Amino acid sequence: PGGSSRAQRDFVEAPPPVVFRRPGATEALPKETEHSHPAAAAAAATEATNMAQVTCDNWDGAAAVPPKDGQYMNVESPVTGEVIGRVAISSADDVAEAVARASAALGAWRGMTTKARAACMFRLHHLINEHKEELARLITLENGKNHTEALGDIAKGNETVEWACSLPQVSQGKVCTVSRGVHCMDTRKPLGIVAHIVPFNFPAMVPLWTLPIALAAGNCVILKPSEKVPLTFNRIAQLIAQAGVPPGVFQMVNGAVDAVNALCDHPEIAAVSFVGSSNIAELVYQRCRALNKRCLALGGAKNHLVALNDCDHEAAARDIAASAFGCAGQRCMAASVLLLVGDTGDLLDRVVAKAQALELGTESGKVGAIIDQRSRDKMHGYVDRAAESGAKILVDGRPGAARSPGYWFGPTVMVFTDKTQECLHDEIFGPVLSVLRVSSWEEAIEIENNNPYGNAASIVFPTLALALTSTPTSTVPCA
């Protein structure tokens, strides 16, 4: 459930990175200021583009560590198209050094009580909340989310940090008396060194899905952020150190394909988590399993929303538009296919009206930027081919692609009659809603069950009571 990063797209063959001379030191981030009004967030994003470019080196838990071969690549803001920083491109040697540091720190860290480690997460939770406006500005700058979405990215990630504070209670073992004089002891022990490879679309939330729990459980963590959005976690890494996590326990290795391969292959890394496109998730999983390494690999999605004819049209239209166009559609839970069962009256008209009312921008309530030109052009191509194939385009987002500077694409609503059309099956990963009318509930469920993805499906009922008492017996498998 995430967008492909360069490391994911070019997993086998990576283009040569841009090479820069390493700066003498990492530039300081701008001081935090509070923004209580949404318009101030947009102004802050504009101001941020004028700051000194930030160099995102690797991180050893206490200080920045330049890549051994001195290679960097540019980081662009999708909001302005301008270069806002540069990120280290790490090699297998950089990964090996990080693993060595983690190995040296592991014994003392896992030797601490779970309560002591959770205390670090408690402090981190406070620090993230304290710096949420600063982090939200970075997310808007490097990812393109609007201000409210950026704050949501941080809040949802911080929920997992909060949950990790409960590990002293929820990870307790037990002793069972199974027979006379026979006892069984159940204990939980850290795996050791673990790696997390994360995508661009949620710079704070997705890394925080895993690392707070892994750290509180006594593991050492090596994170590889998306090279498209390294600034946010470059800052959070400093907060993790400030929270009391010792050097070597949490580290970052930036980069692309070489860093991903090295994290998968290193024999001392006990487990790998990955979030990104499905084809790369499968490659990462196979690579790790070939080495008998634990791997959690989460891929893409094509989520269906089934609307019944007697649902609340206004509430349904509001929720459909929010799901399809929020975060510019660049999220795994976006409802990208709408199946209308029977005569749904003016429901589609209401969805269209809400899509047409949306504006592009980084202020709260607007549709944010697309991560890069390649992704924007991909969306443009899907809509072009849909129009050529006879789809009815009710809302056309292609004019939004002409907005400059930056990379943008407007909300798009298309109605299809051909069930095989690619927009109904491919993960477009943008603010594009594909609509198909079906004659019955059974037809809608058949379409959903034939979907190869297993992320989410939603059904719009008239009332919650009806949903709980009158749900058809058909099942919708969601992994």
N, C-alpha and C positions, 0 to 999 in steps of 0.2 A: 504493500500500500504506500506507494511513494513514487516520485519522479525519478527517471533515470539520470544519474550523474554521468560525467564523462568517464569515470572509472567503470561504470556499469555498461555503458554503450560500447566501450572499446576494451572489453575484458580480455580479449585475446591479443589484439594489436592496438597499441596506443600511439597516437601521433606524437611526435617529439614536442616536449613542453617548451614554452618560451623561457629563455634564460635571462636572468638579471644578475647584476652584482648585488650581493647581500648588503643591506644597510647595516650601519654600525649597531643599531639597536632598534627594537620595536617602538614605533611611534605611540605616544599616549593617546587614548581615546578622549573625546571631548567630555567635559564635565557634565554630569547629569543635571537636567532641569526638568521640572514638572510641567506637564501639559494637561490641563483639565478640560480643554476644549478641543474637539476633533480637528479643527482647522489648524491648530498649533502643531499637530502631529505632522501634517503635510509640510508646514514651514520648517519643522525640525529636519524632515527628510531632505529638503532642499539645502538647508544649512550644512547638513552632514556631508553632502557631496563636495562642499568647499573645504572640508577639513583636510589635513595632511593624510596622505594615503597610509593605510594601516598595513604593516607587513605581518602576516600570520605564519610565523615559524612553527616548528614542532614544539611540544611542551613536555617537560620532564616532571611536572608536578610542582615545580618551584620557580622555573625560569624558562624563557624561550631558548630553543635549541635549533640552530640553522641546519638545513639539510646538508649532508656530507658532500654532495657534489655541487652544491650552490645553485640548484635549479629552482626557479619560481615560475608561476604563471599569473596572468592578470586576473583580477576579480572585477566584474562589471556590475553596476547597479542596473537592474531591469527597469527602474523608474526613469533613469536619465540616459542610459546607455554609456555612461562615463566609467572610466576605470577608477575604482574606489580603494583598491588595495592590491596586494599580491600574496599568493599563498605558496608555501613550500611544496615542492614535488619530491617526495621521499622515495628512497630506494630500499631494497631488501636489507642493506647495511643499516639504514636508519631504523628499520623495524627490529633488527637484531639487537641494536643498542638499547632500544626501548624495552625489549623483553629482558635483557640483562639487568636493567635498572629495576624492573618489576620483580624479577626473581630475587634480587637483593633485599627488596622491601617487603616481600610477601610474608616472611616468617614473623616479623614483628606485628604486621597488620592483622593477620589471622590469629595471632596469639592474644590480641585484645579481646575483651568481652564484646558480645554483640551490642550490649547497652552502650559501651564506649564508642563503638563505630556509629551506632544510630545517633548518638549525640552530635556527631559531625553533620549528619543529614538534617538534624533539627536546626543547626546553625545555618546550613546551606539554604534550607527552606526560607528562613528569615531573610537571608541576604538576597535571594532571588526576588522575593517580594519587595524588598527595599529598593532594588535597582530595576524594577520592572519597566519603568518608563525609558530608561537608558537602553535596556535590552530590546524593547519594542521598537525604538528608533532604528536600531541596528537591523532588526528583522525586516522592517519596511524598506530600509535602504538596500539590503542585499538580496531580499526575496521578493519584494513588491507587494506584500500584503497591506491591506488598509490598517489603520491604527487599532481599531477594535479587534480585528483578526490577529494582529501581532500580539496584543495583550492576551488574547485567548490562547495562542500558541504557548506563551509562558505559563499561564495559569494551569492549563491542562498538564503540562510537564511537571509543574510544581506539585500537583496532586500526587504524582508518583513519589516524589521526594518525601512528601508528607506520609504516604503509606509506608515507605521504607523505615520511618521512625518507629513503626509498630513491630518490626522484626524481633525484638526481644521477647514479645509475646507470641507472635504467630509462628515463629520458627523453633519453638521449644520442642525438644525430643520427649520421649516417654519410655518408661520401663513397664513391661507387662509380665505378669506371672502366668506362664502358659501351662505349667504342670508343677507337681510337687518338687520344690527345689530347683526348678528351671525358670530362668528369667530371660526375657528378650529386651535388649536395649535398642532404641531407635534414636539416632543422632543425625544432625545435619552438619556437614562440613563443607567448606568452600572448595570449589574445583581447582582454584589456583589463579592462573592468568587467563583472562578472557578478553575477546576483542569485539567491538561493535562497529559496524559499517552502516552508515546512515545516509538518507537521501537529502535533497535540497528543500523539499516542500514544507517541512516543519523544522526549522533550524534548532529550536529548543525542545519541543515536545518529544519528537521521536528519539533523540539521544537519551532523554530523561525517562523514557519508557523502561529502560533496562539498567542504566549505570547506577542509579541510587540503590537499587535492590542488590545488584552485584557487589557494590562496595560495602553496604551494610552487612552482607552475608560473609564478608571476609576475603573477597577476591581482589586482585589487582586488575585494573581495567585499562585497556588501550583503545581509544576512540579514533576512528577515521571519519571526520566530518566530510560532507560533500564539498568538493573543491569549489563549487559555485557559491556556497554560503558559509565561509569559514569564520566570519567576523563575530557572529553571535556567540559561538562556543569558545572562541578565543577569549572572550570576556568572561563567560561562565567558568572557564577553567581557572581563572584568577580567583573567582569567588569560591570555588571548591577548595583551593589552597587556603584561602582566608578562613574557611569553615573548619580548618584543622586537619584535613586529609594530608598525610605525610608525603613528601617527595617520592616519586616512583610508584605510588599506589594508584593514582590516576594520571594518565598521560595521553597526549594526542600525537598522532602521526598523520600529517596531512599528505595529500597526494592523489594519484590516480591509479592506473591499473597495476603498476609494480607494487604499490603499497597494499592493495587488496590481495594480490596473489601471495605476497610475503606473509600477510596476516593469516591467510588460510593455510599456508604450508608450514609455518614455523612449528617445530615439534613441541615446544614448551607452552604454546597457546592451547589451552584445554577445550575451549568452546568459542564459537563465533556466532554472533547474531547479525542478521542482514535485513534491511528493508529497502525495496526498490522494485524494478520491473521484474515480471515473472520469469522471463527467459534467463536473466542474470541470476535471479534467486535460485533457480534450478542448477545453474552452473556452480555457484558458490556452494550449494548444498552437496552436490556430487563431489566436488573437490575436497570438501571437509570430510565427508563420509568415507572417501577412499583412504583417508588417513586415520579412520576410526575416531574422528573428532566430533564432538557434539556440535550441532548446528541448528539454529532457528532461523529460517529464511522465509520472509514474508514478501509476497509478490504483488501484482497489480489487481485490478478489479474492473468489473463492468456491472454496476449496480442497477437493478430494475426497481421501479416504483409502479405498483399496480393500483390504479384508481377505479373504484367501483362507482356505478352510476348514481348512487344516492348519497355520496359523501358530501360533507360540508365544502362547497366549492371555494369559498373565500379562504377558509383556513387551509385547505389543500393547496390552493394556488400559492399562498404565501410560503408554505413549507417546501413545495416543489421548487420554487424560484430560489429560496435560500439554499437548498441543498445543491442544486445544479450550478449556481453561479457564485456562491460563496467561495472565498479564497481563489477566485478566478478559475474554479473547477479543478484546481491542482491539488486534489486530495483524494485519498483512496475511498472515502465514504461518500463521495458525490453521487447523487442520483443522476446518471447520465442517459438512462432510457426510461421513458414514461409509456406504460401500457394502459390505454384507455379501454375499459371494458364496456361495450355497448354504447348506449346514448348517454354521454356525460354532460349534456347541455352546454353551458357556457364555461365549463371548467378550463378548457384550453384557451379560450379567449381571455380569461382572467390571468392565466400564466403568461400569455403573450404581453398583456398590458403591463404586468409587473416587470417583465424582461425589458420592455421598451422604456420603462421609467428609470432604469438603472443607468448611472453615469460611470465613466472611467475615472480613476483617481485613487489616491492613498488616504483620503479622508474617510472617516467611519461611514459605513453605509454604501460606499462605492466599490466598483469592481477593480481590484488591483492589477498590477502588471503581470505579464507573462515572463517566466524566468529568463529566457534568452531568445534570440532571433530564430534559432533552429526550431524551438518548440512552437513559436508563433507561426512560422512558415508551415509547419506540420499541420496545425489546425486549419490554416488557410487552404491547404491542399485537400483536406477531408471535405470541407464545405464546397470547394470548387467541384470535386468529383460527385458529390451528392447532387448539386444543381444540374450537372451534366447528365446524371442518371435519372432525372425526373422528379427528385424530391421537391416538396413544396416548402420553400423557405419563408417562414412567417416572421422571423426576426433574424436579420443578417448582421453578424458581428464583424464581417470583413472590413467595412469602412473604419472600424476602430483600429485595425492594423496599421493604418496610415498615420496614426497619431505619433507625433515626434516632439521631444526625444523619448527614448525608451522603447519598450516592447509591450504592445497592448493587443487585446482582441476582445471585441464586444460580446455580450450575451447573444447566443444564437439558438433559435428554435426551429427545428425542421421536422416535417411530417413525411413519413415513408409509407409505401404500400408493399414494397418488396422486402420480405423478411430476411433476405440474404444480404442486404446492403451493408457494407463494411462499417458504417457509422453505428449500426445496431450491435456490433460485435467487438470492435476494436476499442482499446482504451485510448481515447483521444487526449485526455488529461488537460482539458480546458473548459471554458464556460459554454459548452455545447450540449444542448438537450435534444435527443432524438426521440420522436414520438411515433408510436405505432398503434393503430386502432385494432382491437380484437373483438370477436363476437361473444366470447364467453370466458368465464373464470378458468375453465379447464384449459382453454387455449393459452391464456396468459401464464398459467403455471407451467405448461409444457415448454413455453419459450424460456421461462426462467430456469427450469430444470435442465435445459439443454445448454445453458450458459456454462462455459468451462471454468469461469472464475467462481470462487466461493467466499466472497467477502460479506456482502449484505444484500438484503432485499426488504422492501417496505410495502405495506398494503394500507391503503387509505379507506377506512370504514366510516360510516356515519357517526358512530359513537363507540367509545371504549367498551361499553357493555355488550354491544353487538359483536365486537371483535372477539371478546372473551367467550361469548356463549354461542355464536353462530358461525365460527370460522369453518370453512369447508374442510373436508378431511384430507385434502391434498397437502403434501408437505413441500417445503422449500428448503433445500439443504444449504446451509451456510457454514463454511469452515471458519 
